[in-house]
């Protein structure tokens, strides 16, 4: 997978284990509720979500002193993202989302990268194949964050990300589909590798999934 290749680096000494939450852990698996998947069918951008998924990498983003994101990347070209508020226990879970990668595009050269960050990434709306997503955050610049990623081979890496969130309502429900537009930069062999990654996601409730291993 493109996202896995992008995050890989040579194995290094790893003092800190990968984070775990809600039974989700590196190398583990979970099942999505069949009813949830059937309700999403035809409503959202991603298609054919696997009912059983296994976690191949775990990412962590420290947002501030009280909040962090945990991302559990799966063998189904997506990830479960958990927002924690005030701690690292299950009781601190504030939000869970299921995301799928839609598109990854390389960004070549400093001029294209600066143009993306300065003018292109934050827009009032984002057209994704005819579906209009509206800007969900008030900021006029993308939000900067750094993700630390653990992989099954005991390697760990860091990726700088510049993110904007968009959303659109789903028909006949109170739910929304969310679009994450992320410019990512990773330094490999003293060279910056940059890409624009589009992902779409939906909220998960505690009953929408369960861990199996």
C-alpha positions in Angstrom: 0.0 0.0 0.0 1.2 3.5 -0.8 0.6 4.8 2.8 2.6 1.9 4.2 5.6 2.3 1.8 5.6 6.1 2.6 5.8 5.5 6.4 8.4 2.8 6.3 12.0 3.3 7.4 14.9 1.0 8.6 14.2 -0.7 12.0 15.4 1.3 14.9 15.6 0.8 18.7 12.1 1.2 20.0 11.8 2.1 23.7 8.1 3.0 23.7 5.5 0.5 22.6 2.7 1.4 20.2 -0.3 2.9 21.8 -3.5 0.8 22.4 -7.1 1.8 23.0 -10.5 0.1 23.0 -8.8 -3.2 22.4 -7.3 -1.8 19.2 -3.6 -2.6 19.0 -0.7 -3.2 16.6 -1.1 -6.7 15.0 -4.6 -7.1 16.3 -7.9 -7.1 14.5 -11.5 -5.9 14.7 -14.9 -6.5 13.1 -17.2 -3.8 11.8 -20.9 -4.2 12.4 -22.6 -5.6 9.3 -25.7 -3.4 9.8 -23.4 -0.3 10.0 -21.7 -1.3 6.7 -25.0 -1.9 5.0 -26.4 1.5 6.0 -23.2 3.2 4.6 -23.5 1.4 1.3 -24.2 3.8 -1.5 -24.1 6.8 1.0 -20.4 7.4 1.3 -17.4 7.7 -1.1 -15.5 4.5 0.0 -16.9 1.2 -1.2 -16.5 -2.5 -0.2 -15.3 -2.0 3.4 -14.1 -5.3 4.8 -16.0 -6.6 7.8 -12.8 -8.0 9.4 -9.7 -5.9 9.4 -6.2 -6.3 10.8 -4.0 -3.5 12.2 -0.6 -3.1 10.4 0.5 0.2 11.9 -0.4 2.6 14.7 0.0 6.4 14.6 -0.1 9.0 17.3 -0.5 12.8 17.0 -0.2 15.0 20.1 -2.6 17.9 19.5 -2.1 19.7 22.9 -1.7 18.9 26.6 -5.1 17.3 26.8 -5.9 15.9 23.3 -4.3 13.4 21.1 -5.2 11.3 18.0 -4.5 7.6 17.7 -4.7 6.0 14.2 -4.9 2.3 13.6 -4.0 1.6 10.0 -5.5 -1.6 8.6 -5.0 -4.1 5.7 -8.1 -2.6 4.1 -6.4 0.6 2.9 -7.9 2.7 5.7 -7.7 3.4 9.4 -9.7 3.9 12.6 -9.0 7.2 14.3 -9.6 7.7 18.0 -9.7 11.2 19.6 -8.6 11.2 23.3 -9.6 14.0 25.6 -7.8 14.3 29.0 -6.0 11.0 29.2 -5.1 7.7 27.5 -7.7 5.3 28.9 -10.9 4.1 27.3 -12.8 6.5 29.4 -11.1 9.4 27.7 -12.3 8.4 24.2 -14.2 11.5 22.7 -14.7 10.4 19.1 -14.0 7.4 16.8 -14.0 7.6 13.0 -13.4 5.1 10.2 -11.3 6.5 7.4 -10.4 5.3 3.9 -7.7 6.6 1.6 -9.2 8.1 -1.5 -6.1 9.4 -3.4 -2.4 10.1 -2.9 -0.6 12.5 -5.2 3.1 13.4 -5.0 4.0 17.0 -4.7 7.2 17.9 -6.5 9.3 21.0 -5.8 9.2 23.7 -3.3 7.0 26.0 -5.4 4.2 23.5 -5.7 4.5 22.6 -2.0 4.3 26.3 -0.9 1.4 26.9 -3.2 -0.5 24.0 -1.8 0.0 25.2 1.8 -0.6 28.9 1.1 -3.5 28.8 -1.3 -4.8 25.4 -2.4 -5.3 23.3 0.7 -7.8 25.5 2.5 -10.8 26.4 0.4 -14.5 27.2 1.2 -15.5 24.0 -0.6 -13.8 20.9 -2.0 -15.2 19.1 -5.0 -14.6 15.4 -4.8 -15.8 13.8 -8.0 -19.0 15.9 -8.0 -19.6 15.7 -4.3 -19.3 19.0 -2.6 -17.6 19.1 0.9 -17.8 22.3 2.9 -15.0 23.6 5.1 -15.5 22.4 8.6 -12.9 24.5 10.5 -12.7 28.2 10.8 -8.9 28.5 10.3 -7.5 30.1 7.1 -4.3 28.0 7.2 -4.0 24.2 7.4 -3.5 22.8 10.9 0.1 21.5 11.4 0.7 18.3 13.3 3.3 15.6 13.6 2.4 11.9 13.5 4.7 9.2 15.1 4.0 5.8 13.4 4.8 2.3 14.7 5.0 -0.6 12.2 5.0 -4.4 12.7 8.7 -4.6 12.0 9.5 -2.6 15.1 10.4 0.5 13.1 9.1 4.0 14.0 9.0 7.1 11.9 7.7 10.7 12.0 5.6 12.6 9.4 4.8 16.3 9.4 1.2 16.9 8.3 -0.8 20.0 7.3 -4.5 19.3 7.5 -7.9 20.7 6.6 -11.2 19.1 7.2 -14.4 19.3 5.1 -17.7 17.6 5.4 -21.0 17.0 3.7 -24.4 15.7 5.0 -25.6 12.2 4.2 -29.1 11.9 2.8 -31.9 11.0 5.2 -29.7 10.9 8.2 -28.1 13.3 10.8 -24.7 11.9 9.9 -22.0 13.5 7.8 -19.2 12.2 5.6 -15.9 13.9 6.4 -13.0 14.7 3.9 -9.5 15.1 5.3 -7.1 16.9 3.0 -3.5 16.4 4.2 -0.2 17.6 2.8 2.4 15.3 4.2 6.2 15.8 4.4 8.7 13.1 5.4 12.5 13.5 5.4 14.3 10.4 4.0 18.0 10.4 3.4 18.1 14.2 3.9 15.5 14.6 1.2 11.9 15.8 1.6 9.2 13.4 0.3 5.9 15.3 0.0 2.4 14.2 -1.0 -1.2 15.3 -0.9 -3.5 12.7 0.6 -7.3 12.7 0.4 -9.2 10.5 2.8 -13.0 10.2 3.6 -14.5 9.1 6.9 -17.5 8.6 9.0 -18.2 8.4 12.8 -18.3 5.1 14.5 -20.2 4.4 17.7 -18.9 1.9 20.4 -21.4 -0.7 19.1 -20.2 -0.3 15.4 -17.0 -2.4 15.9 -15.4 -4.9 18.3 -11.9 -6.2 18.6 -11.2 -9.8 17.9 -7.5 -10.4 18.7 
